[in-house]
Amino acid sequence: MAVEAHAPPALARARVGNGLRTGVKVIDIFTPLCFGQRIGIFSGSGVGKSTLLSMMMQADHFDKVVLALTGERGREVRDMLDDTLQDKLDKVVAVIATSDESPMMRRLAPIMATTIAEYFSSLGDNVLLVVDSITRYALAVREIAISAHEPPVSRGFPPRVFSELPRLLERAGPGRKGKGSITGVYAVLVDGDDHNDPIADAIRGILDGHIVLDRAIAAQGRFPAVDISSSISRLASHSWTGEQRILVQSLKEMIFRYEETRDLRAMGAYRPGTDHILDQAVHLVPSIYAAMNQNIDTPLVRNPYDELAKLLKSQ
């Protein structure tokens, strides 16, 4: 099997599989995933991206977990393997290139991890591929390209970066018909919390959805610090039932109104009774935020909608 293989032809792929539960409540309700989906976790540094990845790797639905740690600190590597994945080491394959490695090694780590995931998928396994982070892969490609005197075209990134990203990311997803799937979760480190920097923008256009972590939410002590209004799963309709879709859409509308009027309410300009949706939002959203709080030591939730239903009935 070639290390730098091509993605399966589009018409040879199977369809995206059924919805799956990660055990992370805010993801399973608002941005649910499917087998064979590729999603990015977009975040600045220190907002909880690696912790969220660790929580998602606890899911029991996958036959194999392939982890690529690219450009990470050596201490974090040992912590993740010993603390987070200790109970799952029998089905985990880790490919590691720490930040002190050469750019060639940092570039090869996600490629090799994807090749390993393709091998298990060809055997019929449903594989979870986690890359932390795809941004550091892009930075390694930039270093290599600039050392070869390729001209930078967008914020210092040469064209090679933007051609290699889809070549790598398209290899994940549903496998060939009759084979397994690769569910890809990619950490995207945004430059200066700018979610529209060239690399983040290019990756967002390739993947099947994005989960945005917000520093302001983390500062409020809410973890995972997911910005519900800015996050989207393009395959959510494959996971939701009709009732769940209607419920989630109404909750997202309330959350949007609640956040949109935060300054207005802080100034005392909000008057109950003038806006029915806002009245509901003020009453419910703080409880929803509290219910979505979850840390790495919290047991994973198998049916978050039951918990959400109990919350809404109690209000």
C-alpha positions as a Markdown table, in Angstrom:
| # | Residue | x | y | z |
|---|---|---|---|---|
| 1 | Met | 0.0 | 0.0 | 0.0 |
| 2 | Ala | 1.5 | 3.4 | -1.1 |
| 3 | Val | 2.0 | 5.9 | 1.7 |
| 4 | Glu | 1.0 | 8.9 | -0.5 |
| 5 | Ala | -2.0 | 7.2 | -2.2 |
| 6 | His | -4.9 | 8.9 | -4.0 |
| 7 | Ala | -8.4 | 9.2 | -2.7 |
| 8 | Pro | -10.9 | 6.7 | -3.9 |
| 9 | Pro | -12.8 | 7.8 | -7.1 |
| 10 | Ala | -16.0 | 9.7 | -6.2 |
| 11 | Leu | -18.3 | 7.1 | -7.9 |
| 12 | Ala | -16.5 | 4.2 | -6.3 |
| 13 | Arg | -17.2 | 5.4 | -2.7 |
| 14 | Ala | -20.0 | 4.1 | -0.5 |
| 15 | Arg | -22.5 | 6.6 | 0.8 |
| 16 | Val | -22.0 | 8.2 | 4.2 |
| 17 | Gly | -23.0 | 5.9 | 7.1 |
| 18 | Asn | -25.5 | 6.3 | 9.9 |
| 19 | Gly | -25.2 | 8.8 | 12.7 |
| 20 | Leu | -22.9 | 8.1 | 15.6 |
| 21 | Arg | -22.7 | 9.2 | 19.2 |
| 22 | Thr | -19.4 | 10.7 | 20.4 |
| 23 | Gly | -20.6 | 11.0 | 24.0 |
| 24 | Val | -20.0 | 14.8 | 23.9 |
| 25 | Lys | -23.4 | 16.3 | 24.5 |
| 26 | Val | -23.0 | 19.6 | 22.7 |
| 27 | Ile | -21.6 | 17.9 | 19.6 |
| 28 | Asp | -24.2 | 15.0 | 19.5 |
| 29 | Ile | -27.1 | 17.5 | 19.8 |
| 30 | Phe | -26.0 | 20.5 | 17.7 |
| 31 | Thr | -23.4 | 19.2 | 15.3 |
| 32 | Pro | -24.0 | 15.4 | 15.1 |
| 33 | Leu | -21.5 | 13.3 | 13.1 |
| 34 | Cys | -21.9 | 10.3 | 10.8 |
| 35 | Phe | -19.6 | 7.4 | 10.0 |
| 36 | Gly | -17.3 | 8.5 | 7.2 |
| 37 | Gln | -17.7 | 12.3 | 7.9 |
| 38 | Arg | -14.7 | 14.6 | 8.1 |
| 39 | Ile | -15.0 | 17.5 | 10.5 |
| 40 | Gly | -12.6 | 20.2 | 11.8 |
| 41 | Ile | -12.3 | 21.6 | 15.3 |
| 42 | Phe | -11.3 | 25.2 | 14.8 |
| 43 | Ser | -9.7 | 26.9 | 17.7 |
| 44 | Gly | -7.0 | 29.3 | 18.9 |
| 45 | Ser | -4.3 | 28.0 | 21.2 |
| 46 | Gly | -5.3 | 27.0 | 24.8 |
| 47 | Val | -9.0 | 26.9 | 24.2 |
| 48 | Gly | -9.5 | 23.1 | 24.8 |
| 49 | Lys | -9.1 | 21.6 | 21.4 |
| 50 | Ser | -6.8 | 18.7 | 22.4 |
| 51 | Thr | -9.1 | 18.0 | 25.4 |
| 52 | Leu | -12.1 | 17.8 | 23.1 |
| 53 | Leu | -10.3 | 15.5 | 20.8 |
| 54 | Ser | -9.4 | 13.2 | 23.8 |
| 55 | Met | -13.1 | 13.1 | 24.8 |
| 56 | Met | -14.2 | 12.2 | 21.2 |
| 57 | Met | -11.6 | 9.3 | 21.1 |
| 58 | Gln | -13.4 | 7.7 | 24.0 |
| 59 | Ala | -16.4 | 6.8 | 21.8 |
| 60 | Asp | -17.0 | 3.0 | 21.6 |
| 61 | His | -18.3 | 2.9 | 18.0 |
| 62 | Phe | -15.0 | 2.5 | 16.2 |
| 63 | Asp | -13.1 | -0.6 | 15.5 |
| 64 | Lys | -9.8 | 1.2 | 15.3 |
| 65 | Val | -8.5 | 4.7 | 16.3 |
| 66 | Val | -5.5 | 6.2 | 14.4 |
| 67 | Leu | -4.0 | 9.3 | 16.0 |
| 68 | Ala | -1.6 | 11.6 | 14.3 |
| 69 | Leu | 0.2 | 14.1 | 16.6 |
| 70 | Thr | 2.0 | 16.6 | 14.4 |
| 71 | Gly | 4.1 | 19.4 | 15.8 |
| 72 | Glu | 2.8 | 18.8 | 19.4 |
| 73 | Arg | 4.8 | 19.2 | 22.6 |
| 74 | Gly | 6.4 | 15.9 | 23.7 |
| 75 | Arg | 4.8 | 16.2 | 27.2 |
| 76 | Glu | 1.3 | 16.3 | 25.7 |
| 77 | Val | 2.0 | 13.1 | 23.7 |
| 78 | Arg | 2.8 | 11.1 | 26.8 |
| 79 | Asp | -0.1 | 12.6 | 28.7 |
| 80 | Met | -2.6 | 11.7 | 25.9 |
| 81 | Leu | -1.4 | 8.1 | 25.5 |
| 82 | Asp | -1.1 | 7.3 | 29.2 |
| 83 | Asp | -4.1 | 9.2 | 30.6 |
| 84 | Thr | -6.7 | 9.4 | 27.9 |
| 85 | Leu | -6.1 | 6.3 | 25.8 |
| 86 | Gln | -4.8 | 3.9 | 28.4 |
| 87 | Asp | -7.9 | 1.7 | 28.3 |
| 88 | Lys | -8.0 | 1.7 | 24.5 |
| 89 | Leu | -4.4 | 1.0 | 23.6 |
| 90 | Asp | -5.3 | -2.3 | 22.1 |
| 91 | Lys | -7.1 | -0.6 | 19.2 |
| 92 | Val | -5.1 | 2.6 | 18.9 |
| 93 | Val | -2.3 | 3.4 | 16.5 |
| 94 | Ala | -0.3 | 6.6 | 17.1 |
| 95 | Val | 1.9 | 8.4 | 14.6 |
| 96 | Ile | 4.0 | 11.1 | 16.3 |
| 97 | Ala | 6.2 | 13.9 | 15.0 |
| 98 | Thr | 6.8 | 16.4 | 17.8 |
| 99 | Ser | 7.5 | 20.1 | 17.2 |
| 100 | Asp | 11.3 | 19.6 | 17.3 |
| 101 | Glu | 11.2 | 17.1 | 14.4 |
| 102 | Ser | 12.2 | 18.2 | 10.9 |
| 103 | Pro | 9.4 | 19.6 | 8.6 |
| 104 | Met | 9.7 | 16.4 | 6.4 |
| 105 | Met | 8.8 | 14.3 | 9.5 |
| 106 | Arg | 6.0 | 16.6 | 10.5 |
| 107 | Arg | 4.6 | 16.5 | 7.0 |
| 108 | Leu | 4.7 | 12.7 | 6.8 |
| 109 | Ala | 3.0 | 12.0 | 10.2 |
| 110 | Pro | -0.6 | 12.8 | 9.0 |
| 111 | Ile | 0.0 | 11.1 | 5.7 |
| 112 | Met | 1.3 | 7.9 | 7.3 |
| 113 | Ala | -1.7 | 8.0 | 9.8 |
| 114 | Thr | -4.1 | 8.3 | 6.9 |
| 115 | Thr | -2.4 | 5.4 | 5.1 |
| 116 | Ile | -2.8 | 3.2 | 8.2 |
| 117 | Ala | -6.5 | 4.3 | 8.5 |
| 118 | Glu | -7.0 | 3.3 | 4.9 |
| 119 | Tyr | -5.5 | -0.1 | 5.6 |
| 120 | Phe | -7.9 | -0.9 | 8.4 |
| 121 | Ser | -10.8 | 0.6 | 6.4 |
| 122 | Ser | -9.9 | -1.8 | 3.5 |
| 123 | Leu | -10.4 | -4.7 | 6.0 |
| 124 | Gly | -13.9 | -3.5 | 6.7 |
| 125 | Asp | -13.2 | -1.6 | 10.0 |
| 126 | Asn | -14.9 | 1.7 | 10.9 |
| 127 | Val | -11.9 | 3.9 | 11.7 |
| 128 | Leu | -11.6 | 7.1 | 13.7 |
| 129 | Leu | -8.7 | 9.2 | 12.3 |
| 130 | Val | -7.7 | 12.1 | 14.6 |
| 131 | Val | -5.1 | 14.6 | 13.4 |
| 132 | Asp | -3.8 | 17.2 | 15.9 |
| 133 | Ser | -3.2 | 19.5 | 14.1 |
| 134 | Ile | -3.7 | 19.7 | 10.4 |
| 135 | Thr | -2.5 | 23.4 | 10.6 |
| 136 | Arg | 1.0 | 22.2 | 11.7 |
| 137 | Tyr | 1.0 | 19.9 | 8.7 |
| 138 | Ala | 0.4 | 22.9 | 6.5 |
| 139 | Leu | 3.2 | 24.8 | 8.2 |
| 140 | Ala | 5.6 | 21.9 | 7.6 |
| 141 | Val | 4.6 | 21.9 | 3.9 |
| 142 | Arg | 5.2 | 25.6 | 3.8 |
| 143 | Glu | 8.7 | 25.2 | 5.3 |
| 144 | Ile | 9.6 | 22.6 | 2.7 |
| 145 | Ala | 8.2 | 24.6 | -0.2 |
| 146 | Ile | 9.9 | 27.8 | 0.8 |
| 147 | Ser | 13.2 | 26.0 | 1.2 |
| 148 | Ala | 12.7 | 24.9 | -2.4 |
| 149 | His | 12.3 | 28.6 | -3.4 |
| 150 | Glu | 8.6 | 28.4 | -4.2 |
| 151 | Pro | 7.0 | 31.9 | -4.0 |
| 152 | Pro | 4.5 | 32.6 | -1.2 |
| 153 | Val | 1.1 | 33.7 | -2.5 |
| 154 | Ser | -1.2 | 34.0 | 0.5 |
| 155 | Arg | 0.0 | 35.2 | 3.8 |
| 156 | Gly | 3.3 | 33.5 | 3.2 |
| 157 | Phe | 1.9 | 30.2 | 2.1 |
| 158 | Pro | 3.1 | 28.8 | -1.3 |
| 159 | Pro | 0.6 | 27.2 | -3.8 |
| 160 | Arg | 1.8 | 23.7 | -2.8 |
| 161 | Val | 0.1 | 24.0 | 0.6 |
| 162 | Phe | -3.3 | 24.5 | -1.0 |
| 163 | Ser | -2.9 | 21.6 | -3.4 |
| 164 | Glu | -1.7 | 19.2 | -0.8 |
| 165 | Leu | -4.5 | 19.8 | 1.7 |
| 166 | Pro | -7.3 | 18.4 | -0.4 |
| 167 | Arg | -5.1 | 15.6 | -1.6 |
| 168 | Leu | -4.7 | 14.5 | 2.1 |
| 169 | Leu | -8.2 | 15.3 | 3.4 |
| 170 | Glu | -10.1 | 13.6 | 0.6 |
| 171 | Arg | -8.5 | 10.3 | 1.5 |
| 172 | Ala | -10.7 | 10.1 | 4.6 |
| 173 | Gly | -14.4 | 9.6 | 4.4 |
| 174 | Pro | -16.6 | 6.7 | 3.2 |
| 175 | Gly | -14.5 | 3.9 | 1.7 |
| 176 | Arg | -15.1 | 1.9 | -1.4 |
| 177 | Lys | -18.4 | 0.0 | -1.5 |
| 178 | Gly | -18.4 | -3.0 | 0.8 |
| 179 | Lys | -15.4 | -1.7 | 2.9 |
| 180 | Gly | -15.2 | 0.3 | 6.1 |
| 181 | Ser | -15.1 | 4.0 | 6.6 |
| 182 | Ile | -12.7 | 6.6 | 7.9 |
| 183 | Thr | -14.3 | 9.3 | 10.1 |
| 184 | Gly | -11.8 | 12.2 | 10.2 |
| 185 | Val | -11.5 | 14.7 | 13.0 |
| 186 | Tyr | -8.9 | 17.4 | 12.3 |
| 187 | Ala | -7.8 | 20.0 | 14.8 |
| 188 | Val | -7.3 | 23.4 | 13.0 |
| 189 | Leu | -5.2 | 26.0 | 14.9 |
| 190 | Val | -6.4 | 29.4 | 13.8 |
| 191 | Asp | -3.8 | 32.2 | 13.6 |
| 192 | Gly | -4.5 | 34.9 | 16.2 |
| 193 | Asp | -8.1 | 33.6 | 16.7 |
| 194 | Asp | -8.8 | 34.7 | 13.0 |
| 195 | His | -11.1 | 32.0 | 11.7 |
| 196 | Asn | -10.8 | 33.4 | 8.2 |
| 197 | Asp | -7.0 | 33.0 | 7.8 |
| 198 | Pro | -6.1 | 31.2 | 4.5 |
| 199 | Ile | -5.4 | 27.8 | 5.9 |
| 200 | Ala | -8.5 | 27.7 | 8.1 |
| 201 | Asp | -10.6 | 29.0 | 5.2 |
| 202 | Ala | -9.2 | 26.4 | 2.8 |
| 203 | Ile | -9.7 | 23.5 | 5.2 |
| 204 | Arg | -13.3 | 24.6 | 6.0 |
| 205 | Gly | -14.2 | 24.4 | 2.3 |
| 206 | Ile | -12.9 | 20.8 | 2.1 |
| 207 | Leu | -14.4 | 19.3 | 5.2 |
| 208 | Asp | -18.0 | 18.2 | 6.0 |
| 209 | Gly | -18.4 | 20.6 | 8.8 |
| 210 | His | -16.7 | 22.6 | 11.5 |
| 211 | Ile | -16.9 | 22.9 | 15.3 |
| 212 | Val | -15.7 | 26.3 | 16.4 |
| 213 | Leu | -14.2 | 26.8 | 19.9 |
| 214 | Asp | -14.4 | 30.3 | 21.3 |
| 215 | Arg | -12.0 | 31.8 | 23.7 |
| 216 | Ala | -14.7 | 34.0 | 25.3 |
| 217 | Ile | -16.8 | 31.0 | 26.1 |
| 218 | Ala | -13.8 | 29.2 | 27.7 |
| 219 | Ala | -13.2 | 32.4 | 29.8 |
| 220 | Gln | -16.7 | 31.9 | 31.1 |
| 221 | Gly | -15.8 | 28.5 | 32.4 |
| 222 | Arg | -18.0 | 26.6 | 29.8 |
| 223 | Phe | -16.3 | 23.5 | 28.4 |
| 224 | Pro | -16.2 | 22.3 | 25.7 |
| 225 | Ala | -16.1 | 25.9 | 24.6 |
| 226 | Val | -18.2 | 25.3 | 21.5 |
| 227 | Asp | -19.7 | 28.3 | 19.7 |
| 228 | Ile | -23.0 | 26.7 | 18.8 |
| 229 | Ser | -24.2 | 29.4 | 16.5 |
| 230 | Ser | -21.0 | 29.3 | 14.4 |
| 231 | Ser | -20.6 | 25.5 | 14.3 |
| 232 | Ile | -22.2 | 23.3 | 11.6 |
| 233 | Ser | -22.3 | 19.7 | 10.6 |
| 234 | Arg | -23.1 | 19.4 | 6.9 |
| 235 | Leu | -24.4 | 15.8 | 7.4 |
| 236 | Ala | -26.6 | 16.5 | 10.5 |
| 237 | Ser | -29.7 | 15.7 | 8.5 |
| 238 | His | -28.4 | 12.1 | 8.2 |
| 239 | Ser | -28.3 | 11.9 | 12.0 |
| 240 | Trp | -31.3 | 13.8 | 13.2 |
| 241 | Thr | -34.9 | 12.5 | 13.3 |
| 242 | Gly | -37.5 | 15.0 | 12.1 |
| 243 | Glu | -38.5 | 15.9 | 15.7 |
| 244 | Gln | -34.8 | 16.3 | 16.7 |
| 245 | Arg | -34.2 | 18.6 | 13.7 |
| 246 | Ile | -37.1 | 20.9 | 14.7 |
| 247 | Leu | -36.0 | 20.9 | 18.3 |
| 248 | Val | -32.4 | 21.8 | 17.6 |
| 249 | Gln | -33.3 | 24.5 | 15.1 |
| 250 | Ser | -35.6 | 26.2 | 17.7 |
| 251 | Leu | -32.9 | 25.9 | 20.3 |
| 252 | Lys | -30.3 | 27.4 | 18.0 |
| 253 | Glu | -32.6 | 30.3 | 17.2 |
| 254 | Met | -33.0 | 30.9 | 20.9 |
| 255 | Ile | -29.3 | 30.8 | 21.5 |
| 256 | Phe | -28.7 | 33.2 | 18.7 |
| 257 | Arg | -31.2 | 35.7 | 20.1 |
| 258 | Tyr | -29.8 | 35.3 | 23.6 |
| 259 | Glu | -26.2 | 36.1 | 22.4 |
| 260 | Glu | -27.3 | 38.8 | 20.0 |
| 261 | Thr | -29.1 | 40.7 | 22.8 |
| 262 | Arg | -26.4 | 40.2 | 25.5 |
| 263 | Asp | -25.3 | 43.9 | 25.4 |
| 264 | Leu | -28.9 | 45.1 | 25.3 |
| 265 | Arg | -29.8 | 43.1 | 28.4 |
| 266 | Ala | -26.6 | 44.2 | 30.2 |
| 267 | Met | -27.7 | 47.9 | 29.7 |
| 268 | Gly | -31.1 | 47.1 | 31.2 |
| 269 | Ala | -33.0 | 47.7 | 27.9 |
| 270 | Tyr | -34.7 | 44.3 | 27.8 |
| 271 | Arg | -38.4 | 44.3 | 28.8 |
| 272 | Pro | -40.0 | 40.9 | 29.3 |
| 273 | Gly | -43.2 | 40.4 | 27.3 |
| 274 | Thr | -42.1 | 42.3 | 24.2 |
| 275 | Asp | -40.4 | 39.4 | 22.4 |
| 276 | His | -41.7 | 35.9 | 23.0 |
| 277 | Ile | -38.6 | 34.1 | 21.6 |
| 278 | Leu | -36.3 | 36.3 | 23.6 |
| 279 | Asp | -38.3 | 35.7 | 26.7 |
| 280 | Gln | -37.9 | 31.9 | 26.2 |
| 281 | Ala | -34.2 | 32.4 | 25.5 |
| 282 | Val | -33.6 | 34.3 | 28.7 |
| 283 | His | -35.4 | 31.6 | 30.6 |
| 284 | Leu | -33.9 | 28.5 | 28.9 |
| 285 | Val | -30.5 | 29.3 | 27.5 |
| 286 | Pro | -28.5 | 29.5 | 30.7 |
| 287 | Ser | -29.8 | 26.1 | 31.7 |
| 288 | Ile | -28.9 | 24.7 | 28.3 |
| 289 | Tyr | -25.4 | 26.0 | 28.6 |
| 290 | Ala | -25.1 | 24.5 | 32.1 |
| 291 | Ala | -26.4 | 21.1 | 30.8 |
| 292 | Met | -23.8 | 21.1 | 27.9 |
| 293 | Asn | -20.9 | 21.5 | 30.3 |
| 294 | Gln | -18.7 | 18.4 | 30.3 |
| 295 | Asn | -15.1 | 17.6 | 31.1 |
| 296 | Ile | -12.8 | 14.7 | 30.2 |
| 297 | Asp | -13.6 | 13.0 | 33.6 |
| 298 | Thr | -17.3 | 13.1 | 33.0 |
| 299 | Pro | -18.8 | 9.8 | 31.8 |
| 300 | Leu | -19.8 | 10.0 | 28.2 |
| 301 | Val | -23.6 | 10.4 | 27.6 |
| 302 | Arg | -25.1 | 7.8 | 25.3 |
| 303 | Asn | -28.5 | 9.6 | 24.7 |
| 304 | Pro | -28.1 | 13.3 | 25.2 |
| 305 | Tyr | -31.7 | 14.0 | 23.9 |
| 306 | Asp | -33.1 | 12.2 | 27.0 |
| 307 | Glu | -31.2 | 14.5 | 29.2 |
| 308 | Leu | -32.2 | 17.5 | 27.1 |
| 309 | Ala | -35.9 | 16.5 | 27.3 |
| 310 | Lys | -35.8 | 16.2 | 31.1 |
| 311 | Leu | -34.2 | 19.7 | 31.3 |
| 312 | Leu | -36.9 | 21.3 | 29.1 |
| 313 | Lys | -39.7 | 19.6 | 31.0 |
| 314 | Ser | -38.4 | 20.8 | 34.3 |
| 315 | Gln | -38.3 | 24.5 | 33.1 |
